Amino acid sequence: MFSSFPIAAKRAVFVSIAILPGILFSSPKKPNVFEMLGGYQPNPGKNSFFSHWIPKFIAQSGNLPSSGIVTKEDEETEVEEQESEEKSESGYYDNRKSEVGVWIGASNPWPGSETQKYLDTTLGGGFFFRIPWPWIFYLEMGAFYANYLSATERALTTIPVYLALGYKIPIDLPISFIVRAGGGEAFVVARPSNTSRWDPMVLIGLETSFVAGKKIRIGLRVDYNKIYESNLDAPEESKYYYASPYSDSRLTNPNYYRVVDTEFFQFGLMVSVFL
C-alpha cells in the first residue's frame, strides 16, 4: 500500500519525519533548524513548546547600509562636523557685522613730495564706522585729525572726512586683509596765514587685523590721502605786490604764494568693536 503512493508524496512524508524531531526538541542553545541567515533565531524566552519553534526576526547589527543603524562613533563625528561648520559660519558672519573703531598712530608727509619739504611727522588719530554693504564689500565712513608742524612758523592742520569702499581679500588665514579706496573732503587750516577751507581729497588704504574673541578686532592701518589745492586760484591779494604795516610781506608777495597739492600717509594701531 505504501508503495502505491506517488513518488512526490513519499518525499514529502520523509521530509516531515526528518524535520519534526528538530522542531520538537529545539532549544535556544541549539536552534538547529531555525538558525538561518540574517539573525533568524528562536526566542530564548520561556521554555515552552511554542516559544521554541515560533520564529522571531531580529535586526542585523553593524554598519551595513541596509541595517539602518548608526553607531555612537558616527553620531559623535557628525555632531562634531556640524559644530565646526556652525563655528566657521558664525565666525564668518561675525566678521561681516557692522563695527565702529578708532585708530592712533603716525601721520607723515609723503616721502619725496612737496609737502615733506616743509612739514614734519606728527601724531594723528581718527575714528571710523563700517558696515558690510554692498554685496561682498564694506562701506566705511570716518574722519581723522593731524596737526603738522615744521622747523619754521609754517604749520598745517588737516581734518579729512571720507567715504570709502572696502574689500576683504579672500585668504584662508587667521589674519584678515582689507583694502579700501574712496574720497571726501578735508578741512585745512594753513598757518601763519590762518586761512581755512574745505578741499577735495582721495584716500586709499590697507588694513591687516584679527578678531580677538567675538566682539573685538585689532590690527594695523595704513592710509594714503591726497588733498587737492592746485586747481584753486590764488587769492587776489597775493597777485599784486604791496606793502602794509599790518600784513606779512612774505604772504603778499606773489613769489611766496604757491598753490600745491598735499600728500600724507598714516600708519597706526586700530581697535574696533562689532555691533
Buried (B, 14 or more C-beta within 10 A) or exposed (E): EEEEEEEEEEEEEEEEEEEEEBBEEBEBEEBEBBEEEEEBBBBEEEEEEEBBBEEEEEEBEEEEEEEEEEEEEEEEEEEEEEEEEEEEEEEEEBBBBBBBBBBBBEBBBBEEBBBBEBBEBBEBBBBBBBBBEEEEBBBBBBBBBBBBBBEEEBBBBBBBBBEBBBBBEEEEEEEBBBBBBBBBBBBBBBBEBEEEEEBEBBBBBBBBBEBEEEEBBEBBBBBBBBBBBEEEEEEEEBEEEEEEEEEEEEBBBEEEBEEBBBBBBBBBEBBBEBE
